[in-house]
């Protein structure tokens, strides 16, 4: 599932679509564009422009203007479990969002779930084989916690470090901290040498500060390298694998209902 790094790369791709006049919108997929009816999103956007691309955690949205230049509705785009964004322009294609992009000749036309055509001939497309992405006007982001890439050290201590929840479960609570999914959580905790089942109230400020700094470095590296799947420990999350740092066997268990991997020697 796309996590913060994949969504940030999709947001960066959308920046190539800003300030281009919208000539047409294909919003005919009633499932992906629910609760809107076909034509609702097109009617709201046609003739206008996308003017800014934002992200909080795994949620992404664009500010728009109407044909008259006045502010328009926000356009929310969610990648679901495996969607990605393609923006076509004069200088080529910009792609973002997917951890593993299929070869161009393997992409089927029916995977295109939503598209915007610009007056200059380029397009913005949401491609999604599994049809789990979402496009809607005025998305609600109020329930999300602060973004994992920008949360301050003090706020991280306050939001993450109180209570009895296992630290991995707390990191993945999108109402506490937005953007960390299963792969990122395992990578961050492995990098910080923290056992995933540790109750957050037992971590202490020094450990929380180390965890905050590690999370930021890990997220930045994942964005630069192509996604959460590029983490150092991710290829070793499998039976029979050894920790890439010390060679001890990798352990597997359930934390917060999610499959979790950790080093049996360094995260105990």
C-alpha positions in Angstrom: 0.0 0.0 0.0 1.4 3.5 -0.8 2.7 5.2 2.3 3.9 8.7 2.8 6.9 8.5 0.4 4.9 7.2 -2.5 2.2 9.8 -2.0 4.8 12.6 -1.7 6.3 11.4 -5.0 2.8 11.5 -6.5 2.3 15.1 -5.2 5.6 16.1 -6.8 4.4 14.6 -10.1 1.2 16.6 -9.9 3.2 19.8 -9.6 3.8 19.5 -13.3 0.0 19.9 -13.8 -0.3 23.2 -12.0 -1.4 26.4 -13.7 -2.6 24.6 -16.8 -6.1 25.3 -18.1 -8.4 22.3 -17.7 -10.3 21.5 -20.9 -12.0 18.2 -20.0 -12.3 15.8 -17.0 -13.2 12.1 -17.2 -14.9 11.3 -13.9 -17.1 8.4 -15.2 -16.0 5.8 -12.7 -18.7 6.0 -10.2 -16.9 3.8 -7.6 -13.6 5.8 -7.6 -15.4 9.1 -7.7 -18.1 8.3 -5.2 -20.2 10.0 -3.8 -20.2 12.2 -6.9 -22.2 11.3 -10.0 -20.5 11.3 -13.4 -20.0 14.8 -14.5 -20.1 16.4 -11.1 -16.3 16.7 -10.8 -16.0 17.7 -14.4 -18.5 20.5 -14.0 -16.6 21.8 -11.0 -13.2 21.8 -12.7 -13.6 22.4 -16.4 -12.2 25.7 -17.5 -10.3 26.2 -14.3 -6.8 25.3 -13.1 -5.0 23.3 -10.4 -3.0 25.8 -8.5 -1.3 24.0 -5.6 -0.7 20.4 -4.6 -0.7 19.4 -0.9 -0.3 16.3 1.2 -0.8 15.2 4.8 0.4 11.7 5.4 -1.1 9.5 2.8 -3.8 12.0 1.8 -3.3 14.4 -1.2 -5.3 17.2 -2.5 -5.1 20.1 -5.0 -6.3 23.7 -4.7 -8.2 24.9 -7.8 -9.5 28.0 -9.4 -12.6 28.3 -11.6 -12.8 29.6 -15.1 -13.4 33.0 -13.6 -10.1 32.9 -11.6 -11.9 32.7 -8.3 -11.1 29.9 -5.8 -12.7 26.6 -6.6 -13.2 23.3 -4.7 -10.4 21.2 -3.4 -9.7 18.1 -5.4 -8.8 15.1 -3.3 -6.8 12.2 -4.8 -6.1 9.0 -2.8 -4.0 6.3 -4.4 -5.7 3.4 -2.6 -3.7 0.2 -2.4 -1.7 0.5 -5.6 -2.6 3.6 -7.7 -0.2 6.0 -9.3 -0.2 9.3 -11.0 1.0 10.1 -14.5 1.2 13.7 -15.7 2.0 14.3 -19.4 3.5 17.5 -20.6 5.8 18.9 -23.3 8.9 17.8 -21.5 7.7 14.2 -21.1 6.0 12.1 -18.4 6.2 12.6 -14.6 5.2 9.6 -12.6 4.7 9.2 -8.9 2.9 7.0 -6.3 3.5 3.4 -7.3 6.1 1.3 -5.5 6.6 -0.9 -8.6 5.5 0.6 -11.9 4.4 -1.9 -14.5 6.1 -1.8 -17.9 4.4 0.7 -20.2 3.2 -2.1 -22.6 1.7 -3.9 -19.6 -0.6 -1.0 -18.6 -4.2 -1.7 -19.6 -6.6 1.1 -20.7 -9.1 0.0 -18.1 -6.7 0.8 -15.3 -7.3 4.5 -16.0 -9.8 5.6 -13.4 -9.8 9.4 -13.6 -8.2 11.9 -15.9 -7.9 15.6 -16.5 -7.1 16.9 -20.0 -5.4 20.3 -20.3 -5.8 22.8 -23.0 -2.2 22.3 -24.0 -2.9 18.7 -24.8 -1.3 17.1 -21.8 -3.1 15.0 -19.2 -3.1 14.0 -15.6 -4.2 10.4 -15.0 -4.9 8.2 -12.0 -4.0 4.6 -12.9 -5.2 1.9 -10.5 -5.3 -1.8 -11.4 -7.2 -2.7 -8.2 -9.7 0.2 -8.4 -9.2 1.1 -4.8 -8.1 4.8 -5.4 -10.5 7.6 -4.7 -11.1 11.0 -6.2 -13.5 13.5 -4.6 -14.2 17.1 -4.1 -13.6 18.8 -0.7 -11.9 15.8 1.1 -12.0 15.8 4.9 -8.5 15.9 6.4 -9.4 17.1 9.8 -9.3 13.6 11.4 -5.6 13.2 10.4 -2.7 13.8 12.8 0.3 15.9 11.9 2.4 14.8 8.9 5.2 12.4 9.8 7.7 14.3 7.8 7.0 17.7 9.4 5.9 17.0 13.0 8.1 18.8 15.5 10.0 17.0 18.2 7.9 18.4 21.0 4.6 17.5 19.3 6.0 14.0 18.5 6.7 13.5 22.2 3.3 14.6 23.2 1.3 12.7 20.6 3.3 9.5 20.4 4.9 9.0 23.8 1.8 8.8 26.1 -0.2 5.7 26.9 0.2 1.9 26.9 -0.1 1.2 23.1 2.8 -0.7 21.4 5.0 1.8 19.7 4.5 0.3 16.3 0.7 0.5 16.6 1.0 4.2 17.8 3.2 5.1 14.8 0.6 3.7 12.4 -2.4 5.5 14.0 -3.2 8.0 11.4 -5.1 10.1 13.9 -1.9 10.5 15.9 0.6 10.7 13.1 -0.2 10.8 9.4 1.7 8.8 6.8 3.5 5.9 8.5 2.3 2.5 7.2 3.5 -1.1 7.9 6.8 -1.0 6.0 7.9 2.4 7.2 7.1 1.5 10.8 9.2 -1.7 10.7 12.0 0.2 9.0 12.0 3.1 11.4 11.9 0.9 14.5 14.7 -1.3 13.1 16.8 1.8 12.3 16.2 3.1 15.9 16.8 -0.4 17.5 13.4 -0.2 19.3 11.3 -3.3 19.9 7.9 -2.9 18.2 5.9 -4.1 21.1 7.4 -1.6 23.6 4.6 0.4 25.3 5.0 4.0 24.3 4.8 5.3 27.9 8.0 3.4 28.7 10.2 5.0 26.0 11.2 8.2 27.7 12.0 11.6 26.1 15.6 10.6 25.0 14.3 7.6 23.1 11.3 9.4 21.7 13.7 12.1 20.4 15.9 9.5 18.8 12.8 7.8 17.2 11.6 11.2 15.9 15.0 11.9 14.2 15.2 8.4 12.8 11.7 8.6 11.4 12.5 11.8 9.6 15.7 10.5 8.1 14.0 7.3 7.1 11.1 9.1 5.4 13.4 11.4 3.5 15.5 8.5 2.3 12.4 6.6 1.1 11.1 9.6 -0.8 14.5 10.1 -2.5 14.9 6.4 -3.3 11.4 5.6 -4.7 9.2 4.5 -1.8 8.9 2.7 1.5 9.9 -0.6 -0.1 13.5 0.7 -0.5 14.3 0.6 3.2 17.4 -1.3 4.3 15.5 -4.0 6.3 12.6 -4.4 4.0 14.2 -7.2 1.8 14.9 -9.1 5.0 11.3 -9.3 6.2 10.9 -12.9 5.4 11.4 -16.4 6.9 15.0 -17.5 7.2 16.4 -14.0 6.8 19.1 -12.5 9.0 19.3 -8.9 10.2 21.3 -6.9 7.6 23.1 -5.1 10.4 24.2 -7.9 12.8 23.1 -11.2 11.1 20.8 -12.3 13.9 17.6 -14.1 12.8 14.7 -11.8 11.9 11.6 -12.4 14.0 8.0 -12.2 12.9 4.8 -11.5 14.9 1.6 -9.5 15.1 1.6 -6.0 16.5 -1.6 -3.9 16.3 -3.1 -6.5 13.9 -0.2 -6.1 11.4 2.5 -8.5 10.4 5.7 -7.2 12.0 9.4 -8.0 11.6 12.3 -7.1 13.9 15.8 -8.2 14.7 15.9 -10.9 17.4 19.2 -9.5 18.9 19.0 -5.7 18.6 15.2 -5.1 19.2 14.5 -7.1 22.4 
